[in-house]
């Protein structure tokens, strides 16, 4: 981890920053598929957050490939 973190105003920005800096937050492929099948499943809330709020490009592309385009 870098010694100095940027000023981040919201958890969403933190997540975005982590994704950009570390690229390590993506859910496993099977969880992403589970989310595609059951987007409202509460146990997949973190995946929904990752895709919808953090807007991870890689996972959105992955979901579109699965036939679940994200707005
Ligand atoms: Zn991702």
PDB file of the backbone (N, CA, C, O) and the ligand in Angstrom, with CONECT records:
HET     ZN  A 101       1
ATOM      1  N   UNK A   1       0.852  -1.204   0.000  1.00  0.00           N
ATOM      2  CA  UNK A   1       0.000   0.000   0.000  1.00  0.00           C
ATOM      3  C   UNK A   1       0.878   1.241   0.000  1.00  0.00           C
ATOM      4  O   UNK A   1       1.899   1.288   0.685  1.00  0.00           O
ATOM      5  N   UNK A   2       0.477   2.237  -0.767  1.00  0.00           N
ATOM      6  CA  UNK A   2       1.233   3.499  -0.745  1.00  0.00           C
ATOM      7  C   UNK A   2       1.122   4.170   0.618  1.00  0.00           C
ATOM      8  O   UNK A   2       0.153   3.959   1.347  1.00  0.00           O
ATOM      9  N   UNK A   3       2.117   4.974   0.954  1.00  0.00           N
ATOM     10  CA  UNK A   3       2.132   5.626   2.260  1.00  0.00           C
ATOM     11  C   UNK A   3       1.040   6.676   2.366  1.00  0.00           C
ATOM     12  O   UNK A   3       0.458   6.870   3.433  1.00  0.00           O
ATOM     13  N   UNK A   4       0.763   7.350   1.264  1.00  0.00           N
ATOM     14  CA  UNK A   4      -0.212   8.434   1.306  1.00  0.00           C
ATOM     15  C   UNK A   4      -1.419   8.087   0.465  1.00  0.00           C
ATOM     16  O   UNK A   4      -1.311   7.901  -0.747  1.00  0.00           O
ATOM     17  N   UNK A   5      -2.562   8.000   1.106  1.00  0.00           N
ATOM     18  CA  UNK A   5      -3.794   7.767   0.367  1.00  0.00           C
ATOM     19  C   UNK A   5      -4.364   9.112  -0.064  1.00  0.00           C
ATOM     20  O   UNK A   5      -4.252  10.100   0.661  1.00  0.00           O
ATOM     21  N   UNK A   6      -4.974   9.149  -1.240  1.00  0.00           N
ATOM     22  CA  UNK A   6      -5.626  10.394  -1.653  1.00  0.00           C
ATOM     23  C   UNK A   6      -6.830  10.688  -0.772  1.00  0.00           C
ATOM     24  O   UNK A   6      -7.361   9.787  -0.123  1.00  0.00           O
ATOM     25  N   UNK A   7      -7.255  11.919  -0.746  1.00  0.00           N
ATOM     26  CA  UNK A   7      -8.474  12.281  -0.029  1.00  0.00           C
ATOM     27  C   UNK A   7      -9.666  11.713  -0.781  1.00  0.00           C
ATOM     28  O   UNK A   7      -9.882  12.019  -1.954  1.00  0.00           O
ATOM     29  N   UNK A   8     -10.430  10.887  -0.094  1.00  0.00           N
ATOM     30  CA  UNK A   8     -11.577  10.277  -0.748  1.00  0.00           C
ATOM     31  C   UNK A   8     -12.827  10.612   0.052  1.00  0.00           C
ATOM     32  O   UNK A   8     -12.856  10.454   1.272  1.00  0.00           O
ATOM     33  N   UNK A   9     -13.849  11.071  -0.638  1.00  0.00           N
ATOM     34  CA  UNK A   9     -15.040  11.587   0.039  1.00  0.00           C
ATOM     35  C   UNK A   9     -16.065  10.514   0.345  1.00  0.00           C
ATOM     36  O   UNK A   9     -16.880  10.673   1.254  1.00  0.00           O
ATOM     37  N   UNK A  10     -16.031   9.439  -0.395  1.00  0.00           N
ATOM     38  CA  UNK A  10     -17.088   8.454  -0.208  1.00  0.00           C
ATOM     39  C   UNK A  10     -16.520   7.058  -0.388  1.00  0.00           C
ATOM     40  O   UNK A  10     -15.451   6.861  -0.965  1.00  0.00           O
ATOM     41  N   UNK A  11     -17.265   6.111   0.120  1.00  0.00           N
ATOM     42  CA  UNK A  11     -16.833   4.726  -0.042  1.00  0.00           C
ATOM     43  C   UNK A  11     -16.741   4.371  -1.520  1.00  0.00           C
ATOM     44  O   UNK A  11     -15.858   3.617  -1.928  1.00  0.00           O
ATOM     45  N   UNK A  12     -17.655   4.917  -2.323  1.00  0.00           N
ATOM     46  CA  UNK A  12     -17.616   4.648  -3.757  1.00  0.00           C
ATOM     47  C   UNK A  12     -16.301   5.080  -4.372  1.00  0.00           C
ATOM     48  O   UNK A  12     -15.735   4.388  -5.218  1.00  0.00           O
ATOM     49  N   UNK A  13     -15.820   6.244  -3.931  1.00  0.00           N
ATOM     50  CA  UNK A  13     -14.545   6.718  -4.463  1.00  0.00           C
ATOM     51  C   UNK A  13     -13.404   5.845  -4.004  1.00  0.00           C
ATOM     52  O   UNK A  13     -12.453   5.605  -4.748  1.00  0.00           O
ATOM     53  N   UNK A  14     -13.499   5.367  -2.773  1.00  0.00           N
ATOM     54  CA  UNK A  14     -12.462   4.465  -2.268  1.00  0.00           C
ATOM     55  C   UNK A  14     -12.417   3.213  -3.136  1.00  0.00           C
ATOM     56  O   UNK A  14     -11.350   2.766  -3.557  1.00  0.00           O
ATOM     57  N   UNK A  15     -13.612   2.653  -3.396  1.00  0.00           N
ATOM     58  CA  UNK A  15     -13.671   1.433  -4.199  1.00  0.00           C
ATOM     59  C   UNK A  15     -13.100   1.690  -5.588  1.00  0.00           C
ATOM     60  O   UNK A  15     -12.313   0.900  -6.109  1.00  0.00           O
ATOM     61  N   UNK A  16     -13.513   2.814  -6.177  1.00  0.00           N
ATOM     62  CA  UNK A  16     -13.004   3.154  -7.500  1.00  0.00           C
ATOM     63  C   UNK A  16     -11.489   3.267  -7.483  1.00  0.00           C
ATOM     64  O   UNK A  16     -10.795   2.783  -8.377  1.00  0.00           O
ATOM     65  N   UNK A  17     -10.997   3.924  -6.434  1.00  0.00           N
ATOM     66  CA  UNK A  17      -9.552   4.118  -6.334  1.00  0.00           C
ATOM     67  C   UNK A  17      -8.845   2.770  -6.207  1.00  0.00           C
ATOM     68  O   UNK A  17      -7.823   2.525  -6.849  1.00  0.00           O
ATOM     69  N   UNK A  18      -9.405   1.907  -5.372  1.00  0.00           N
ATOM     70  CA  UNK A  18      -8.777   0.599  -5.178  1.00  0.00           C
ATOM     71  C   UNK A  18      -8.763  -0.176  -6.488  1.00  0.00           C
ATOM     72  O   UNK A  18      -7.764  -0.807  -6.835  1.00  0.00           O
ATOM     73  N   UNK A  19      -9.883  -0.126  -7.215  1.00  0.00           N
ATOM     74  CA  UNK A  19      -9.951  -0.841  -8.490  1.00  0.00           C
ATOM     75  C   UNK A  19      -8.910  -0.288  -9.450  1.00  0.00           C
ATOM     76  O   UNK A  19      -8.203  -1.043 -10.118  1.00  0.00           O
ATOM     77  N   UNK A  20      -8.823   1.038  -9.512  1.00  0.00           N
ATOM     78  CA  UNK A  20      -7.866   1.632 -10.444  1.00  0.00           C
ATOM     79  C   UNK A  20      -6.437   1.331 -10.033  1.00  0.00           C
ATOM     80  O   UNK A  20      -5.592   1.019 -10.873  1.00  0.00           O
ATOM     81  N   UNK A  21      -6.168   1.426  -8.734  1.00  0.00           N
ATOM     82  CA  UNK A  21      -4.797   1.268  -8.260  1.00  0.00           C
ATOM     83  C   UNK A  21      -4.386  -0.194  -8.180  1.00  0.00           C
ATOM     84  O   UNK A  21      -3.267  -0.551  -8.547  1.00  0.00           O
ATOM     85  N   UNK A  22      -5.271  -1.020  -7.712  1.00  0.00           N
ATOM     86  CA  UNK A  22      -4.897  -2.396  -7.409  1.00  0.00           C
ATOM     87  C   UNK A  22      -5.540  -3.408  -8.357  1.00  0.00           C
ATOM     88  O   UNK A  22      -4.993  -4.483  -8.599  1.00  0.00           O
ATOM     89  N   UNK A  23      -6.708  -3.047  -8.890  1.00  0.00           N
ATOM     90  CA  UNK A  23      -7.405  -3.959  -9.787  1.00  0.00           C
ATOM     91  C   UNK A  23      -7.682  -5.301  -9.155  1.00  0.00           C
ATOM     92  O   UNK A  23      -7.704  -6.319  -9.846  1.00  0.00           O
ATOM     93  N   UNK A  24      -7.896  -5.320  -7.847  1.00  0.00           N
ATOM     94  CA  UNK A  24      -7.926  -6.601  -7.138  1.00  0.00           C
ATOM     95  C   UNK A  24      -9.279  -6.901  -6.506  1.00  0.00           C
ATOM     96  O   UNK A  24      -9.405  -7.844  -5.725  1.00  0.00           O
ATOM     97  N   UNK A  25     -10.277  -6.114  -6.836  1.00  0.00           N
ATOM     98  CA  UNK A  25     -11.539  -6.274  -6.121  1.00  0.00           C
ATOM     99  C   UNK A  25     -12.569  -7.092  -6.891  1.00  0.00           C
ATOM    100  O   UNK A  25     -13.670  -7.322  -6.390  1.00  0.00           O
ATOM    101  N   UNK A  26     -12.237  -7.526  -8.075  1.00  0.00           N
ATOM    102  CA  UNK A  26     -13.230  -8.196  -8.891  1.00  0.00           C
ATOM    103  C   UNK A  26     -13.671  -9.501  -8.240  1.00  0.00           C
ATOM    104  O   UNK A  26     -12.842 -10.279  -7.767  1.00  0.00           O
ATOM    105  N   UNK A  27     -14.984  -9.738  -8.218  1.00  0.00           N
ATOM    106  CA  UNK A  27     -15.476 -11.000  -7.675  1.00  0.00           C
ATOM    107  C   UNK A  27     -15.050 -12.160  -8.561  1.00  0.00           C
ATOM    108  O   UNK A  27     -14.751 -11.983  -9.742  1.00  0.00           O
ATOM    109  N   UNK A  28     -15.029 -13.330  -7.980  1.00  0.00           N
ATOM    110  CA  UNK A  28     -14.702 -14.527  -8.752  1.00  0.00           C
ATOM    111  C   UNK A  28     -15.740 -14.716  -9.852  1.00  0.00           C
ATOM    112  O   UNK A  28     -16.883 -14.276  -9.725  1.00  0.00           O
ATOM    113  N   UNK A  29     -15.332 -15.372 -10.924  1.00  0.00           N
ATOM    114  CA  UNK A  29     -16.202 -15.535 -12.088  1.00  0.00           C
ATOM    115  C   UNK A  29     -17.508 -16.219 -11.710  1.00  0.00           C
ATOM    116  O   UNK A  29     -18.559 -15.887 -12.260  1.00  0.00           O
ATOM    117  N   UNK A  30     -17.461 -17.170 -10.780  1.00  0.00           N
ATOM    118  CA  UNK A  30     -18.705 -17.881 -10.446  1.00  0.00           C
ATOM    119  C   UNK A  30     -19.653 -16.980  -9.660  1.00  0.00           C
ATOM    120  O   UNK A  30     -20.871 -17.114  -9.778  1.00  0.00           O
ATOM    121  N   UNK A  31     -19.110 -16.066  -8.861  1.00  0.00           N
ATOM    122  CA  UNK A  31     -19.984 -15.126  -8.152  1.00  0.00           C
ATOM    123  C   UNK A  31     -20.588 -14.126  -9.136  1.00  0.00           C
ATOM    124  O   UNK A  31     -21.744 -13.729  -8.991  1.00  0.00           O
ATOM    125  N   UNK A  32     -19.812 -13.724 -10.128  1.00  0.00           N
ATOM    126  CA  UNK A  32     -20.321 -12.806 -11.136  1.00  0.00           C
ATOM    127  C   UNK A  32     -21.456 -13.466 -11.915  1.00  0.00           C
ATOM    128  O   UNK A  32     -22.459 -12.827 -12.231  1.00  0.00           O
ATOM    129  N   UNK A  33     -21.288 -14.738 -12.215  1.00  0.00           N
ATOM    130  CA  UNK A  33     -22.356 -15.479 -12.909  1.00  0.00           C
ATOM    131  C   UNK A  33     -23.581 -15.612 -12.023  1.00  0.00           C
ATOM    132  O   UNK A  33     -24.711 -15.488 -12.498  1.00  0.00           O
ATOM    133  N   UNK A  34     -23.362 -15.866 -10.722  1.00  0.00           N
ATOM    134  CA  UNK A  34     -24.486 -15.965  -9.788  1.00  0.00           C
ATOM    135  C   UNK A  34     -25.222 -14.633  -9.723  1.00  0.00           C
ATOM    136  O   UNK A  34     -26.451 -14.596  -9.665  1.00  0.00           O
ATOM    137  N   UNK A  35     -24.467 -13.545  -9.732  1.00  0.00           N
ATOM    138  CA  UNK A  35     -25.078 -12.223  -9.711  1.00  0.00           C
ATOM    139  C   UNK A  35     -25.885 -11.989 -10.984  1.00  0.00           C
ATOM    140  O   UNK A  35     -26.980 -11.430 -10.926  1.00  0.00           O
ATOM    141  N   UNK A  36     -25.356 -12.410 -12.132  1.00  0.00           N
ATOM    142  CA  UNK A  36     -26.068 -12.249 -13.399  1.00  0.00           C
ATOM    143  C   UNK A  36     -27.395 -12.991 -13.360  1.00  0.00           C
ATOM    144  O   UNK A  36     -28.393 -12.527 -13.911  1.00  0.00           O
ATOM    145  N   UNK A  37     -27.400 -14.157 -12.699  1.00  0.00           N
ATOM    146  CA  UNK A  37     -28.614 -14.958 -12.627  1.00  0.00           C
ATOM    147  C   UNK A  37     -29.583 -14.407 -11.587  1.00  0.00           C
ATOM    148  O   UNK A  37     -30.798 -14.444 -11.783  1.00  0.00           O
ATOM    149  N   UNK A  38     -29.043 -13.893 -10.474  1.00  0.00           N
ATOM    150  CA  UNK A  38     -29.899 -13.425  -9.365  1.00  0.00           C
ATOM    151  C   UNK A  38     -29.408 -12.086  -8.851  1.00  0.00           C
ATOM    152  O   UNK A  38     -28.819 -12.019  -7.772  1.00  0.00           O
ATOM    153  N   UNK A  39     -29.638 -11.024  -9.599  1.00  0.00           N
ATOM    154  CA  UNK A  39     -29.094  -9.706  -9.222  1.00  0.00           C
ATOM    155  C   UNK A  39     -29.607  -9.195  -7.882  1.00  0.00           C
ATOM    156  O   UNK A  39     -28.974  -8.339  -7.264  1.00  0.00           O
ATOM    157  N   UNK A  40     -30.757  -9.712  -7.423  1.00  0.00           N
ATOM    158  CA  UNK A  40     -31.322  -9.206  -6.173  1.00  0.00           C
ATOM    159  C   UNK A  40     -30.926 -10.019  -4.950  1.00  0.00           C
ATOM    160  O   UNK A  40     -31.349  -9.714  -3.835  1.00  0.00           O
ATOM    161  N   UNK A  41     -30.119 -11.049  -5.153  1.00  0.00           N
ATOM    162  CA  UNK A  41     -29.688 -11.879  -4.032  1.00  0.00           C
ATOM    163  C   UNK A  41     -28.867 -11.047  -3.041  1.00  0.00           C
ATOM    164  O   UNK A  41     -27.832 -10.484  -3.397  1.00  0.00           O
ATOM    165  N   UNK A  42     -29.351 -10.976  -1.779  1.00  0.00           N
ATOM    166  CA  UNK A  42     -28.636 -10.141  -0.788  1.00  0.00           C
ATOM    167  C   UNK A  42     -27.198 -10.596  -0.544  1.00  0.00           C
ATOM    168  O   UNK A  42     -26.349  -9.778  -0.190  1.00  0.00           O
ATOM    169  N   UNK A  43     -26.918 -11.859  -0.723  1.00  0.00           N
ATOM    170  CA  UNK A  43     -25.562 -12.336  -0.471  1.00  0.00           C
ATOM    171  C   UNK A  43     -24.598 -11.895  -1.578  1.00  0.00           C
ATOM    172  O   UNK A  43     -23.383 -12.052  -1.462  1.00  0.00           O
ATOM    173  N   UNK A  44     -25.168 -11.340  -2.650  1.00  0.00           N
ATOM    174  CA  UNK A  44     -24.321 -10.876  -3.757  1.00  0.00           C
ATOM    175  C   UNK A  44     -24.281  -9.353  -3.806  1.00  0.00           C
ATOM    176  O   UNK A  44     -23.967  -8.751  -4.833  1.00  0.00           O
ATOM    177  N   UNK A  45     -24.612  -8.740  -2.651  1.00  0.00           N
ATOM    178  CA  UNK A  45     -24.655  -7.283  -2.574  1.00  0.00           C
ATOM    179  C   UNK A  45     -23.312  -6.658  -2.960  1.00  0.00           C
ATOM    180  O   UNK A  45     -23.268  -5.632  -3.639  1.00  0.00           O
ATOM    181  N   UNK A  46     -22.233  -7.280  -2.523  1.00  0.00           N
ATOM    182  CA  UNK A  46     -20.918  -6.693  -2.822  1.00  0.00           C
ATOM    183  C   UNK A  46     -20.620  -6.732  -4.315  1.00  0.00           C
ATOM    184  O   UNK A  46     -19.967  -5.841  -4.858  1.00  0.00           O
ATOM    185  N   UNK A  47     -21.118  -7.800  -4.977  1.00  0.00           N
ATOM    186  CA  UNK A  47     -20.918  -7.886  -6.422  1.00  0.00           C
ATOM    187  C   UNK A  47     -21.723  -6.786  -7.112  1.00  0.00           C
ATOM    188  O   UNK A  47     -21.245  -6.121  -8.032  1.00  0.00           O
ATOM    189  N   UNK A  48     -22.982  -6.613  -6.632  1.00  0.00           N
ATOM    190  CA  UNK A  48     -23.820  -5.563  -7.218  1.00  0.00           C
ATOM    191  C   UNK A  48     -23.158  -4.199  -7.029  1.00  0.00           C
ATOM    192  O   UNK A  48     -23.139  -3.368  -7.937  1.00  0.00           O
ATOM    193  N   UNK A  49     -22.627  -3.993  -5.850  1.00  0.00           N
ATOM    194  CA  UNK A  49     -21.951  -2.718  -5.595  1.00  0.00           C
ATOM    195  C   UNK A  49     -20.761  -2.534  -6.530  1.00  0.00           C
ATOM    196  O   UNK A  49     -20.561  -1.461  -7.097  1.00  0.00           O
ATOM    197  N   UNK A  50     -20.007  -3.558  -6.674  1.00  0.00           N
ATOM    198  CA  UNK A  50     -18.812  -3.528  -7.516  1.00  0.00           C
ATOM    199  C   UNK A  50     -19.178  -3.162  -8.950  1.00  0.00           C
ATOM    200  O   UNK A  50     -18.480  -2.380  -9.595  1.00  0.00           O
ATOM    201  N   UNK A  51     -20.275  -3.730  -9.443  1.00  0.00           N
ATOM    202  CA  UNK A  51     -20.662  -3.526 -10.833  1.00  0.00           C
ATOM    203  C   UNK A  51     -21.425  -2.215 -11.007  1.00  0.00           C
ATOM    204  O   UNK A  51     -21.127  -1.423 -11.901  1.00  0.00           O
ATOM    205  N   UNK A  52     -22.430  -1.996 -10.122  1.00  0.00           N
ATOM    206  CA  UNK A  52     -23.328  -0.850 -10.310  1.00  0.00           C
ATOM    207  C   UNK A  52     -22.724   0.447  -9.794  1.00  0.00           C
ATOM    208  O   UNK A  52     -22.728   1.461 -10.493  1.00  0.00           O
ATOM    209  N   UNK A  53     -22.205   0.416  -8.570  1.00  0.00           N
ATOM    210  CA  UNK A  53     -21.740   1.664  -7.951  1.00  0.00           C
ATOM    211  C   UNK A  53     -20.296   1.974  -8.336  1.00  0.00           C
ATOM    212  O   UNK A  53     -19.972   3.086  -8.754  1.00  0.00           O
ATOM    213  N   UNK A  54     -19.454   0.986  -8.190  1.00  0.00           N
ATOM    214  CA  UNK A  54     -18.064   1.217  -8.566  1.00  0.00           C
ATOM    215  C   UNK A  54     -17.905   1.212 -10.081  1.00  0.00           C
ATOM    216  O   UNK A  54     -16.980   1.818 -10.621  1.00  0.00           O
ATOM    217  N   UNK A  55     -18.829   0.513 -10.768  1.00  0.00           N
ATOM    218  CA  UNK A  55     -18.841   0.546 -12.228  1.00  0.00           C
ATOM    219  C   UNK A  55     -17.604  -0.079 -12.857  1.00  0.00           C
ATOM    220  O   UNK A  55     -17.054   0.444 -13.826  1.00  0.00           O
ATOM    221  N   UNK A  56     -17.178  -1.194 -12.301  1.00  0.00           N
ATOM    222  CA  UNK A  56     -15.987  -1.855 -12.840  1.00  0.00           C
ATOM    223  C   UNK A  56     -16.211  -2.238 -14.299  1.00  0.00           C
ATOM    224  O   UNK A  56     -17.115  -3.005 -14.628  1.00  0.00           O
ATOM    225  N   UNK A  57     -15.375  -1.691 -15.152  1.00  0.00           N
ATOM    226  CA  UNK A  57     -15.512  -1.892 -16.596  1.00  0.00           C
ATOM    227  C   UNK A  57     -15.357  -3.375 -16.955  1.00  0.00           C
ATOM    228  O   UNK A  57     -16.092  -3.910 -17.785  1.00  0.00           O
ATOM    229  N   UNK A  58     -14.402  -4.008 -16.322  1.00  0.00           N
ATOM    230  CA  UNK A  58     -14.117  -5.396 -16.662  1.00  0.00           C
ATOM    231  C   UNK A  58     -15.311  -6.299 -16.357  1.00  0.00           C
ATOM    232  O   UNK A  58     -15.687  -7.144 -17.168  1.00  0.00           O
ATOM    233  N   UNK A  59     -15.905  -6.106 -15.167  1.00  0.00           N
ATOM    234  CA  UNK A  59     -17.029  -6.952 -14.777  1.00  0.00           C
ATOM    235  C   UNK A  59     -18.272  -6.616 -15.592  1.00  0.00           C
ATOM    236  O   UNK A  59     -19.060  -7.506 -15.912  1.00  0.00           O
ATOM    237  N   UNK A  60     -18.459  -5.334 -15.935  1.00  0.00           N
ATOM    238  CA  UNK A  60     -19.601  -4.975 -16.768  1.00  0.00           C
ATOM    239  C   UNK A  60     -19.477  -5.642 -18.137  1.00  0.00           C
ATOM    240  O   UNK A  60     -20.455  -6.164 -18.672  1.00  0.00           O
ATOM    241  N   UNK A  61     -18.279  -5.619 -18.693  1.00  0.00           N
ATOM    242  CA  UNK A  61     -18.057  -6.308 -19.964  1.00  0.00           C
ATOM    243  C   UNK A  61     -18.350  -7.793 -19.826  1.00  0.00           C
ATOM    244  O   UNK A  61     -18.942  -8.424 -20.702  1.00  0.00           O
ATOM    245  N   UNK A  62     -17.915  -8.322 -18.698  1.00  0.00           N
ATOM    246  CA  UNK A  62     -18.135  -9.745 -18.428  1.00  0.00           C
ATOM    247  C   UNK A  62     -19.630 -10.056 -18.380  1.00  0.00           C
ATOM    248  O   UNK A  62     -20.081 -11.051 -18.949  1.00  0.00           O
ATOM    249  N   UNK A  63     -20.399  -9.200 -17.697  1.00  0.00           N
ATOM    250  CA  UNK A  63     -21.845  -9.407 -17.588  1.00  0.00           C
ATOM    251  C   UNK A  63     -22.515  -9.272 -18.954  1.00  0.00           C
ATOM    252  O   UNK A  63     -23.437 -10.022 -19.275  1.00  0.00           O
ATOM    253  N   UNK A  64     -22.056  -8.330 -19.743  1.00  0.00           N
ATOM    254  CA  UNK A  64     -22.632  -8.186 -21.082  1.00  0.00           C
ATOM    255  C   UNK A  64     -22.356  -9.426 -21.909  1.00  0.00           C
ATOM    256  O   UNK A  64     -23.201  -9.863 -22.690  1.00  0.00           O
ATOM    257  N   UNK A  65     -21.168  -9.992 -21.737  1.00  0.00           N
ATOM    258  CA  UNK A  65     -20.821 -11.224 -22.448  1.00  0.00           C
ATOM    259  C   UNK A  65     -21.750 -12.359 -22.005  1.00  0.00           C
ATOM    260  O   UNK A  65     -22.052 -13.271 -22.774  1.00  0.00           O
ATOM    261  N   UNK A  66     -22.199 -12.278 -20.731  1.00  0.00           N
ATOM    262  CA  UNK A  66     -23.123 -13.295 -20.215  1.00  0.00           C
ATOM    263  C   UNK A  66     -24.560 -13.020 -20.646  1.00  0.00           C
ATOM    264  O   UNK A  66     -25.454 -13.815 -20.356  1.00  0.00           O
ATOM    265  N   UNK A  67     -24.790 -11.915 -21.328  1.00  0.00           N
ATOM    266  CA  UNK A  67     -26.119 -11.596 -21.793  1.00  0.00           C
ATOM    267  C   UNK A  67     -26.924 -10.776 -20.809  1.00  0.00           C
ATOM    268  O   UNK A  67     -28.154 -10.775 -20.856  1.00  0.00           O
ATOM    269  N   UNK A  68     -26.225 -10.062 -19.900  1.00  0.00           N
ATOM    270  CA  UNK A  68     -26.910  -9.198 -18.950  1.00  0.00           C
ATOM    271  C   UNK A  68     -26.338  -7.794 -19.021  1.00  0.00           C
ATOM    272  O   UNK A  68     -25.601  -7.376 -18.127  1.00  0.00           O
ATOM    273  N   UNK A  69     -26.666  -7.069 -20.065  1.00  0.00           N
ATOM    274  CA  UNK A  69     -26.108  -5.720 -20.195  1.00  0.00           C
ATOM    275  C   UNK A  69     -26.490  -4.839 -19.019  1.00  0.00           C
ATOM    276  O   UNK A  69     -27.631  -4.875 -18.561  1.00  0.00           O
ATOM    277  N   UNK A  70     -25.551  -4.052 -18.530  1.00  0.00           N
ATOM    278  CA  UNK A  70     -25.798  -3.147 -17.413  1.00  0.00           C
ATOM    279  C   UNK A  70     -26.062  -1.754 -17.957  1.00  0.00           C
ATOM    280  O   UNK A  70     -25.437  -1.306 -18.919  1.00  0.00           O
ATOM    281  N   UNK A  71     -27.026  -1.070 -17.299  1.00  0.00           N
ATOM    282  CA  UNK A  71     -27.301   0.299 -17.710  1.00  0.00           C
ATOM    283  C   UNK A  71     -26.116   1.210 -17.441  1.00  0.00           C
ATOM    284  O   UNK A  71     -26.177   2.405 -17.729  1.00  0.00           O
TER     285      UNK A  71
HETATM  286 ZN    ZN A 101     -14.526  -5.964 -11.490  1.00  0.00          ZN
END
